[in-house]
Amino acid sequence: MRFSLRRLGMEWGRIGHQRGKVEYTLSAYDQNPYAGVLGDVSYRYYSRLLKTIITIWVPNMLLGYSMYTWANWEYDRCARKIPSQFADEKPPGEGGDEEQ
């Protein structure tokens, strides 16, 4: 005969019986996940958050924005035509080389 967890009275999520163990649950309607977020959080949390924003986020955002603006400026600069390269060309209708 095989021993199985089911035969021993154990089910998924309830394996075995522990004496003296007390479990408390709270109704989903009674939970308030944002309770005390603004008032009960210590000064230390906000100072660490501000330090992280100033030392990590701000430099990275400035670097990303400066690279973005430089890339757009460089693209516009490279897309321009240089007038000296087209000085020997004549507009259509003025030259004598046209075929009629």
C-alpha positions as CSV (number, residue, x, y, z in Angstrom):
1,M,0.0,0.0,0.0
2,R,1.3,3.4,-1.0
3,F,1.4,6.3,1.4
4,S,-0.1,9.4,-0.2
5,L,-0.5,12.9,1.2
6,R,-4.3,12.7,0.5
7,R,-4.6,9.6,2.5
8,L,-2.8,11.2,5.4
9,G,-5.3,14.0,5.4
10,M,-3.1,16.6,3.7
11,E,-4.3,18.7,0.8
12,W,-2.7,21.3,-1.4
13,G,-2.1,24.5,0.7
14,R,-2.8,22.6,4.0
15,I,-0.1,20.1,4.4
16,G,-0.2,18.6,7.9
17,H,-1.6,19.9,11.1
18,Q,0.4,22.2,13.4
19,R,-0.7,22.5,17.0
20,G,-0.7,26.0,18.6
21,K,-0.6,27.8,15.2
22,V,-3.1,30.6,15.0
23,E,-3.8,32.3,11.7
24,Y,-5.5,35.7,11.3
25,T,-6.9,37.0,8.1
26,L,-8.3,40.4,7.1
27,S,-11.2,40.9,4.8
28,A,-10.4,42.3,1.4
29,Y,-12.9,45.1,2.1
30,D,-11.1,46.1,5.4
31,Q,-7.6,46.4,3.8
32,N,-6.3,49.8,3.1
33,P,-3.0,49.5,1.2
34,Y,-2.3,53.3,1.2
35,A,-3.0,53.9,4.9
36,G,-0.3,56.1,6.4
37,V,1.6,56.7,3.2
38,L,1.9,60.4,3.6
39,G,1.8,60.8,7.4
40,D,3.4,57.8,9.0
41,V,6.4,57.5,6.7
42,S,9.5,58.6,8.4
43,Y,11.7,61.5,7.3
44,R,14.4,59.0,6.5
45,Y,12.4,57.5,3.7
46,Y,11.8,60.9,2.0
47,S,15.4,61.9,2.4
48,R,16.6,58.6,0.8
49,L,14.1,59.0,-2.0
50,L,15.2,62.6,-2.7
51,K,18.8,61.6,-2.6
52,T,18.1,58.8,-5.2
53,I,16.2,61.1,-7.4
54,I,19.0,63.8,-7.3
55,T,21.9,61.4,-7.7
56,I,20.5,58.9,-10.2
57,W,17.4,60.1,-12.0
58,V,18.3,63.7,-12.8
59,P,21.7,63.1,-14.3
60,N,20.4,60.2,-16.4
61,M,17.4,62.3,-17.7
62,L,19.7,65.3,-18.5
63,L,22.1,63.0,-20.3
64,G,19.3,61.3,-22.3
65,Y,17.7,64.7,-23.2
66,S,21.0,66.2,-24.3
67,M,21.8,63.1,-26.5
68,Y,18.4,63.4,-28.0
69,T,18.7,67.1,-28.9
70,W,22.2,66.6,-30.2
71,A,21.1,63.7,-32.5
72,N,18.3,65.8,-33.9
73,W,20.6,68.8,-34.4
74,E,23.2,66.6,-36.1
75,Y,20.6,65.0,-38.4
76,D,19.3,68.4,-39.4
77,R,22.8,69.6,-40.1
78,C,23.7,66.6,-42.2
79,A,20.4,66.8,-44.2
80,R,21.1,70.3,-45.4
81,K,22.5,70.9,-48.8
82,I,25.7,72.8,-49.2
83,P,25.1,75.6,-51.9
84,S,28.6,75.5,-53.2
85,Q,28.2,71.9,-54.4
86,F,25.4,73.1,-56.7
87,A,26.9,76.4,-58.0
88,D,27.6,75.1,-61.5
89,E,24.1,73.8,-62.1
90,K,21.5,76.1,-63.8
91,P,17.8,76.1,-63.1
92,P,15.7,74.5,-65.8
93,G,14.6,76.8,-68.6
94,E,17.7,79.1,-68.5
95,G,20.4,76.8,-70.1
96,G,21.1,76.2,-73.8
97,D,21.5,72.5,-73.4
98,E,17.8,71.7,-73.3
99,E,16.3,69.4,-75.8
100,Q,13.2,70.6,-77.6
